[in-house]
Amino acid sequence: MPLKITPKKPVTEDPRHTQAVQNYESGLRALQERKFEKAKGHLQKALSGPDKSLVDRAQVHIVTCDKHLKETTLQFKNTEEHYDYAVWLINAGDYVAAREHLDKLLKQQPKADYVLYGLAALHCLTGHVEESLKTLNEAIQAKPALRFQARNDTDFQNLAEDPRFTELLYPDPGAEEAVPRDASDDLDRVFEPRG
């Protein structure tokens, strides 16, 4: 007796699953753009899908959103405390959040030497050499003593072999621009009465 082959019926996908996947993907895009409220909304919609593994992953990302939303509501007593938090973020390896906090601080105090220094270190750690050198120079201009701190700061080790970094930290004492003298000073010396 010959085998009878019947064509398989096309499997129709559950529309709830399709919608959950779309919400999950939208949530991930928003999460990558650091739009945590929007991401959380999409991910919560994905929780209603039938796929347990998708629901589990969405829950993990919702926790991440909650964590970041909590961080954005942090209150600092002063700029120094805010700066300390940004440095903590750098040390924890959260360079994106650290940059956001340092940028906020810089808007509040554009000439704060310690904020410029922290931003220069962050630029260096993230491989932005030109920005690091420029910002470190600004920090040193604001507070020359930072030159000595930068010499021993491991955050700047990526710049150790860069001659521009060396010039910035170890300036040539003779390179300072000579102050132009008034020609009348020379005349005063020539015609000083001897006595």
Beta strands, then each sheet from edge to edge (+ up, - down):
end
